[in-house]
Amino acid sequence: MVEVYARLRAAVARLAVCSAAEKDGALRAVRDALHAQREDILRANAQDLARAREAGLAAPLVARLALSEHLLEDMLRSLTVLSLQRDPIGEIIEGYTLANGLEIRKVRVPLGVVAVIYESRPNVTVDAFALAYKSGNAVLLRAGSAASYSNAPLLRAIHVGLKKAHGVVDAVAVPPVLEEKYGDVDHILRARGFIDAVFPRGGAALIRRVVEGAHVPVIETGCGVCHLYVDESANIDVALQIAENAKLQKPAACNSVETLLVHRAVARPFLHRVQEIFATCEETTRKPGGVDFFCDAESFSLLTERGARKNVFHAQAETWDREYLDYQVSVRVVPNLEEALRHIARHSTKHSEVIVTRDRARARRFHQEVDAACVYVNASSRFTDGGQFGMGAEIGVSTQKLHARGPMGLCALTTSKYLIDGEGQVRP
């Protein structure tokens, strides 16, 4: 492992003297190599999916594992977008001259060697490499075994592209397999002095394991128990459109909505129509009603008053803290905005929170009082994504408050240093 760390550290030094044009050219070459190997990538992914289903892997993990022509196009597009973005390295964040003539500049520099530990998400392999390379970092990619078939051609294409562009091939590496299960992960987490930062990408168990076991700095990408509050002044059609997008488009995403909070004044019409909309995905989910509802007493009564009961269940105490990542949703009827805010404060993972309202004062209050990385008024939580935010890609969505918060693009992979120029000044 130490030899791997040494090669990565040497790669950082080589990246430091690469021009922005050279780094961008390398990204485009990797894009072209991925395009050339797309059939191999999709075949390998099909092997991963077959193995995952045979092993009984949880549905959300299978969904995150899947690649498609469309997702591959997104990956290629993100490389193009990143290659066109301004290089953050060397950017002057601030600069000033002291009374004694010292010129001080605060400039942006790479973090150094970063490790990304992630589960069944082959797209992370490409996104993490691209963001790290563009921002002058070397990256150690520790992927879950569920995506091993998919990652092999992805990594092969990355290396082919870097070689063709005369790039820094050693800037991306994978850890060697150790005899002890998860031994490589433990080694990475204890690699203080070798690894500058670790980014975990995955479910609650993985993130908790990394955060609790790390001796190196961790930039936490948290779970998404995201809420949608439908205010009494909401345009119901808008609320329904957002609910459908935020829950059904990609339930396995961390930015999907997991809890519907509905003002009592609009609960009946909204919930009845949500029930109808969610039922349209029965064929996909193969369950009655399409989506399972876990309800407080009031919403349970409303959702069962027309006879539908097979997919409506009573909520338990732990319901409100569940990240389903599936065709399931928690539902609660609230009397006012205050109670919605209290519920969110108790159960939010500080990822993404949404209000649908036509009342500007309530919208402003929601913006100000909700403590989350992304707070939305009249828009879907599904926009919490580096690509959607115009970053090209993301290393993850940070729910912590130090260093970075929200979707993390190029700048989140940088830190700063001060450059001081003088003419012989000494401190009096």
Secondary structure per residue as TSV (DSSP state, phi and psi in degrees):
chain	resnum	aa	ss	phi	psi
A	1	M	-	360.0	-38.5
A	2	V	H	-61.8	-36.5
A	3	E	H	-64.9	-38.0
A	4	V	H	-62.8	-45.4
A	5	Y	H	-61.0	-39.8
A	6	A	H	-64.5	-41.4
A	7	R	H	-65.5	-38.5
A	8	L	H	-65.0	-41.3
A	9	R	H	-64.8	-40.0
A	10	A	H	-65.1	-34.4
A	11	A	H	-65.7	-35.1
A	12	V	H	-60.8	-42.4
A	13	A	H	-63.6	-37.9
A	14	R	H	-71.0	-38.2
A	15	L	H	-64.0	-30.0
A	16	A	T	-62.9	-24.1
A	17	V	T	-104.6	6.8
A	18	C	-	-80.4	139.5
A	19	S	-	-77.8	164.0
A	20	A	H	-59.7	-39.6
A	21	A	H	-63.9	-38.5
A	22	E	H	-66.2	-42.6
A	23	K	H	-65.7	-41.9
A	24	D	H	-64.7	-38.9
A	25	G	H	-63.3	-36.8
A	26	A	H	-65.3	-40.9
A	27	L	H	-62.6	-41.5
A	28	R	H	-67.0	-36.0
A	29	A	H	-67.0	-38.6
A	30	V	H	-65.0	-41.2
A	31	R	H	-56.2	-46.4
A	32	D	H	-65.8	-37.2
A	33	A	H	-67.4	-38.7
A	34	L	H	-63.9	-41.6
A	35	H	H	-61.8	-39.8
A	36	A	H	-67.5	-27.5
A	37	Q	T	-105.4	17.8
A	38	R	H	-60.6	-37.5
A	39	E	H	-66.1	-40.5
A	40	D	H	-63.2	-39.9
A	41	I	H	-64.1	-45.7
A	42	L	H	-67.8	-37.1
A	43	R	H	-64.2	-43.3
A	44	A	H	-64.4	-39.6
A	45	N	H	-64.0	-37.8
A	46	A	H	-61.0	-35.9
A	47	Q	H	-64.7	-44.0
A	48	D	H	-60.3	-44.5
A	49	L	H	-64.0	-42.8
A	50	A	H	-62.8	-43.4
A	51	R	H	-65.1	-40.0
A	52	A	H	-64.4	-43.6
A	53	R	H	-67.5	-38.8
A	54	E	H	-64.5	-35.0
A	55	A	T	-82.7	-4.3
A	56	G	T	75.1	29.2
A	57	L	-	-59.7	141.9
A	58	A	-	-56.2	143.3
A	59	A	H	-53.8	-43.3
A	60	P	H	-60.4	-36.5
A	61	L	H	-70.9	-37.0
A	62	V	H	-62.7	-42.0
A	63	A	H	-62.8	-39.8
A	64	R	H	-71.5	-25.0
A	65	L	H	-75.4	-27.2
A	66	A	-	-71.1	135.4
A	67	L	-	-112.2	159.7
A	68	S	-	-148.9	171.2
A	69	E	H	-56.1	-42.0
A	70	H	H	-63.9	-45.0
A	71	L	H	-67.5	-35.9
A	72	L	H	-63.7	-40.4
A	73	E	H	-60.8	-40.0
A	74	D	H	-61.4	-41.7
A	75	M	H	-62.5	-44.2
A	76	L	H	-65.4	-40.2
A	77	R	H	-64.3	-38.9
A	78	S	H	-64.7	-34.7
A	79	L	H	-65.7	-39.1
A	80	T	H	-63.7	-46.8
A	81	V	H	-61.1	-44.9
A	82	L	H	-62.9	-37.6
A	83	S	H	-66.7	-21.1
A	84	L	H	-93.9	-10.3
A	85	Q	S	-79.9	156.3
A	86	R	-	-65.8	137.4
A	87	D	-	-70.3	122.0
A	88	P	-	-75.8	-19.1
A	89	I	T	-70.5	130.3
A	90	G	T	90.3	-6.2
A	91	E	-	-60.3	134.0
A	92	I	E	-84.3	110.9
A	93	I	E	-74.5	-42.2
A	94	E	E	-157.3	156.0
A	95	G	E	-153.4	145.1
A	96	Y	E	-160.6	164.9
A	97	T	E	-118.9	128.9
A	98	L	-	-77.6	167.5
A	99	A	T	-61.4	-28.3
A	100	N	T	-84.6	4.0
A	101	G	S	94.6	-5.7
A	102	L	-	-65.7	130.2
A	103	E	E	-99.5	122.5
A	104	I	E	-118.3	127.8
A	105	R	E	-127.6	134.9
A	106	K	E	-101.9	117.0
A	107	V	E	-120.5	157.4
A	108	R	E	-87.5	132.8
A	109	V	E	-135.1	162.2
A	110	P	E	-67.5	157.8
A	111	L	-	-67.5	-38.8
A	112	G	-	126.1	-112.1
A	113	V	E	-103.4	119.2
A	114	V	E	-117.1	149.8
A	115	A	E	-117.8	138.2
A	116	V	E	-118.4	119.3
A	117	I	E	-109.5	119.4
A	118	Y	E	-145.1	162.5
A	119	E	S	-94.2	-138.7
A	120	S	S	-81.4	64.7
A	121	R	-	-131.5	85.3
A	122	P	H	-61.3	-26.0
A	123	N	H	-63.5	-27.2
A	124	V	H	-63.8	-31.8
A	125	T	H	-56.0	-47.3
A	126	V	H	-75.6	-45.4
A	127	D	H	-60.6	-46.0
A	128	A	H	-64.6	-43.9
A	129	F	H	-58.4	-50.1
A	130	A	H	-63.3	-45.5
A	131	L	H	-64.6	-42.2
A	132	A	H	-64.7	-46.8
A	133	Y	H	-63.5	-46.3
A	134	K	H	-61.7	-35.1
A	135	S	T	-93.2	12.8
A	136	G	T	79.7	18.1
A	137	N	-	-103.6	151.2
A	138	A	E	-95.8	146.0
A	139	V	E	-129.8	135.9
A	140	L	E	-103.3	118.1
A	141	L	E	-102.9	111.8
A	142	R	E	-111.4	95.9
A	143	A	E	-92.3	158.6
A	144	G	-	-70.1	151.7
A	145	S	G	-66.0	-21.3
A	146	A	G	-61.3	-24.6
A	147	A	G	-108.3	21.8
A	148	S	H	-63.9	-39.7
A	149	Y	H	-63.3	-44.9
A	150	S	H	-65.2	-41.1
A	151	N	H	-70.2	-26.1
A	152	A	H	-60.0	-53.2
A	153	P	H	-70.0	-28.1
A	154	L	H	-64.2	-47.7
A	155	L	H	-67.2	-36.6
A	156	R	H	-61.6	-42.9
A	157	A	H	-65.5	-39.0
A	158	I	H	-60.2	-46.1
A	159	H	H	-67.9	-38.3
A	160	V	H	-60.9	-45.7
A	161	G	H	-63.3	-42.5
A	162	L	H	-64.6	-41.4
A	163	K	H	-64.0	-42.9
A	164	K	H	-63.0	-34.9
A	165	A	T	-90.3	5.0
A	166	H	T	56.8	40.2
A	167	G	-	-87.0	-171.7
A	168	V	-	-91.9	92.4
A	169	V	G	-63.2	-34.4
A	170	D	G	-75.4	2.7
A	171	A	G	-76.1	-7.3
A	172	V	E	-133.4	133.1
A	173	A	E	-148.1	162.2
A	174	V	-	-120.4	149.6
A	175	P	-	-73.3	149.1
A	176	P	-	-69.1	153.3
A	177	V	-	-75.9	126.0
A	178	L	-	-102.9	158.1
A	179	E	S	-63.0	-43.6
A	180	E	S	-73.2	134.7
A	181	K	T	-60.1	130.7
A	182	Y	T	61.7	16.9
A	183	G	H	-63.7	-35.1
A	184	D	H	-66.6	-37.6
A	185	V	H	-63.3	-46.6
A	186	D	H	-60.7	-39.5
A	187	H	H	-63.9	-43.2
A	188	I	H	-61.6	-44.4
A	189	L	H	-67.2	-22.6
A	190	R	T	-99.5	3.8
A	191	A	-	-81.3	52.8
A	192	R	B	-65.2	131.0
A	193	G	T	95.8	-18.5
A	194	F	T	-108.5	-42.7
A	195	I	B	-105.3	128.8
A	196	D	S	-86.6	-28.3
A	197	A	E	-162.4	148.2
A	198	V	E	-118.5	135.6
A	199	F	E	-116.9	110.3
A	200	P	E	-86.7	138.2
A	201	R	E	-129.2	112.7
A	202	G	S	165.0	-158.0
A	203	G	-	-78.2	179.7
A	204	A	H	-59.7	-40.1
A	205	A	H	-64.7	-44.0
A	206	L	H	-63.4	-47.4
A	207	I	H	-61.9	-43.6
A	208	R	H	-62.1	-42.3
A	209	R	H	-62.1	-42.6
A	210	V	H	-67.2	-48.2
A	211	V	H	-61.7	-43.3
A	212	E	H	-78.0	-24.7
A	213	G	H	-102.4	-4.2
A	214	A	-	-81.8	137.9
A	215	H	S	-101.0	-10.6
A	216	V	S	-103.4	159.3
A	217	P	-	-59.5	137.1
A	218	V	B	-116.9	130.9
A	219	I	-	-104.4	105.1
A	220	E	-	-79.2	129.3
A	221	T	B	-105.0	110.7
A	222	G	-	-88.9	172.4
A	223	C	-	-74.0	166.7
A	224	G	-	-123.3	82.8
A	225	V	-	-87.8	84.1
A	226	C	E	-94.4	141.4
A	227	H	E	-112.9	145.9
A	228	L	E	-119.6	114.5
A	229	Y	E	-101.8	123.2
A	230	V	E	-99.8	108.1
A	231	D	-	-75.2	160.8
A	232	E	T	-63.7	-24.0
A	233	S	T	-91.8	3.8
A	234	A	-	-64.5	146.0
A	235	N	-	-74.9	112.0
A	236	I	H	-61.3	-37.8
A	237	D	H	-62.2	-41.1
A	238	V	H	-65.1	-43.9
A	239	A	H	-60.9	-41.3
A	240	L	H	-66.2	-41.2
A	241	Q	H	-60.9	-43.1
A	242	I	H	-69.4	-42.4
A	243	A	H	-60.8	-43.2
A	244	E	H	-62.5	-46.5
A	245	N	H	-65.9	-45.2
A	246	A	H	-72.5	-24.2
A	247	K	H	-102.8	-40.4
A	248	L	H	-95.6	-25.2
A	249	Q	S	-60.6	-47.4
A	250	K	-	-153.6	81.8
A	251	P	T	-58.7	-27.3
A	252	A	T	-77.5	-4.7
A	253	A	S	-80.8	147.9
A	254	C	T	-71.5	-13.3
A	255	N	T	-99.0	12.3
A	256	S	S	-80.4	152.4
A	257	V	E	-77.0	135.1
A	258	E	E	-111.1	-19.7
A	259	T	E	-135.0	131.2
A	260	L	E	-101.7	121.2
A	261	L	E	-109.0	123.2
A	262	V	E	-126.4	129.0
A	263	H	E	-63.5	138.6
A	264	R	G	-54.0	-35.2
A	265	A	G	-65.3	-24.8
A	266	V	G	-120.1	9.9
A	267	A	H	-62.1	-46.7
A	268	R	H	-62.5	-56.5
A	269	P	H	-62.5	-38.6
A	270	F	H	-67.3	-49.6
A	271	L	H	-67.2	-37.2
A	272	H	H	-62.6	-40.4
A	273	R	H	-75.5	-34.5
A	274	V	H	-60.5	-42.3
A	275	Q	H	-58.0	-42.2
A	276	E	H	-67.2	-43.1
A	277	I	H	-65.8	-45.4
A	278	F	H	-66.4	-27.9
A	279	A	H	-66.8	-18.4
A	280	T	T	-69.6	-12.7
A	281	C	T	-101.0	19.0
A	282	E	H	-55.6	-41.3
A	283	E	H	-63.6	-35.5
A	284	T	H	-72.0	-45.6
A	285	T	H	-88.0	-20.4
A	286	R	-	57.2	38.0
A	287	K	S	-135.0	147.5
A	288	P	T	-57.7	132.2
A	289	G	T	79.2	-2.8
A	290	G	S	78.7	-48.9
A	291	V	S	-129.6	139.5
A	292	D	E	-83.7	132.6
A	293	F	E	-107.0	129.1
A	294	F	E	-113.5	110.3
A	295	C	E	-119.4	150.0
A	296	D	-	-72.9	174.9
A	297	A	H	-59.6	-41.4
A	298	E	H	-69.9	-44.7
A	299	S	H	-70.7	-31.4
A	300	F	H	-60.9	-44.3
A	301	S	H	-61.5	-43.1
A	302	L	H	-68.2	-39.4
A	303	L	H	-78.7	-14.4
A	304	T	H	-109.5	-0.6
A	305	E	T	-70.9	-15.1
A	306	R	T	-102.4	11.5
A	307	G	S	103.1	-19.1
A	308	A	-	-74.9	119.8
A	309	R	-	-132.2	-17.2
A	310	K	T	-64.8	-25.5
A	311	N	T	-117.8	19.0
A	312	V	E	-118.8	123.2
A	313	F	E	-129.7	156.6
A	314	H	E	-76.9	136.1
A	315	A	-	-71.0	148.5
A	316	Q	-	-109.6	174.1
A	317	A	G	-57.5	-37.9
A	318	E	G	-80.7	-8.5
A	319	T	G	-55.2	-43.0
A	320	W	G	-72.5	-10.0
A	321	D	G	-108.7	11.0
A	322	R	-	-88.2	131.7
A	323	E	-	-99.6	101.4
A	324	Y	-	-71.8	-44.4
A	325	L	-	54.9	35.0
A	326	D	S	-155.8	-178.0
A	327	Y	S	-80.5	63.8
A	328	Q	E	-143.4	149.0
A	329	V	E	-151.9	143.6
A	330	S	E	-91.1	145.9
A	331	V	E	-136.0	134.4
A	332	R	E	-143.0	137.2
A	333	V	E	-93.3	131.9
A	334	V	E	-122.7	152.7
A	335	P	S	-80.5	-20.5
A	336	N	S	-165.9	175.1
A	337	L	H	-63.2	-37.2
A	338	E	H	-57.2	-44.5
A	339	E	H	-69.6	-34.8
A	340	A	H	-62.6	-43.2
A	341	L	H	-64.3	-39.3
A	342	R	H	-64.7	-42.7
A	343	H	H	-62.0	-46.1
A	344	I	H	-62.5	-41.3
A	345	A	H	-61.4	-35.7
A	346	R	H	-76.6	-35.5
A	347	H	H	-117.8	-7.6
A	348	S	-	-68.3	144.1
A	349	T	-	-94.7	10.3
A	350	K	S	65.6	34.9
A	351	H	S	-95.7	-80.4
A	352	S	E	-140.8	132.9
A	353	E	E	-132.5	145.4
A	354	V	E	-131.3	139.0
A	355	I	E	-123.1	139.8
A	356	V	E	-112.7	117.2
A	357	T	-	-157.5	155.7
A	358	R	S	-108.3	4.1
A	359	D	-	-95.9	113.4
A	360	R	H	-64.6	-36.3
A	361	A	H	-64.7	-41.5
A	362	R	H	-69.1	-37.2
A	363	A	H	-61.7	-45.0
A	364	R	H	-63.9	-41.0
A	365	R	H	-64.3	-41.0
A	366	F	H	-61.6	-45.2
A	367	H	H	-56.7	-43.7
A	368	Q	H	-77.7	-36.7
A	369	E	H	-95.1	-23.2
A	370	V	-	-79.4	126.9
A	371	D	-	-97.1	93.3
A	372	A	S	-151.8	161.6
A	373	A	S	-64.8	-36.8
A	374	C	E	-135.2	124.4
A	375	V	E	-122.1	120.0
A	376	Y	E	-109.5	142.9
A	377	V	E	-118.8	118.1
A	378	N	S	58.0	42.1
A	379	A	S	-154.9	156.2
A	380	S	-	-75.8	143.2
A	381	S	G	-65.6	-14.1
A	382	R	G	-65.7	-11.1
A	383	F	G	-77.3	-9.6
A	384	T	-	-72.8	87.4
A	385	D	S	-164.6	136.8
A	386	G	T	-58.5	-40.2
A	387	G	T	-63.8	-43.7
A	388	Q	T	-67.7	-28.9
A	389	F	T	-82.7	3.6
A	390	G	T	85.0	14.9
A	391	M	S	-89.7	-6.2
A	392	G	S	89.1	-49.9
A	393	A	-	-160.9	178.9
A	394	E	-	-141.2	150.9
A	395	I	S	-85.3	-13.2
A	396	G	E	153.5	179.3
A	397	V	E	-112.5	112.1
A	398	S	E	-81.5	131.4
A	399	T	-	-107.8	6.4
A	400	Q	S	-92.5	176.9
A	401	K	S	-110.6	-16.4
A	402	L	S	-91.8	144.2
A	403	H	S	70.6	-61.3
A	404	A	-	-147.0	151.2
A	405	R	-	-144.6	140.3
A	406	G	E	84.3	-164.7
A	407	P	E	-58.1	130.6
A	408	M	E	-106.8	111.8
A	409	G	-	-102.4	-146.3
A	410	L	G	-58.3	-46.7
A	411	C	G	-65.0	-26.4
A	412	A	G	-69.7	-16.0
A	413	L	G	-97.1	19.0
A	414	T	E	-124.9	161.4
A	415	T	E	-129.8	-159.4
A	416	S	E	-138.3	160.5
A	417	K	E	-143.9	159.0
A	418	Y	E	-98.8	133.6
A	419	L	E	-110.4	122.5
A	420	I	E	-120.9	123.1
A	421	D	E	-112.6	130.7
A	422	G	-	-134.5	-177.2
A	423	E	S	-133.4	46.4
A	424	G	S	95.1	9.7
A	425	Q	-	-61.6	140.8
A	426	V	-	-126.8	153.6
A	427	R	-	-77.6	128.7
A	428	P	-	-73.3	360.0
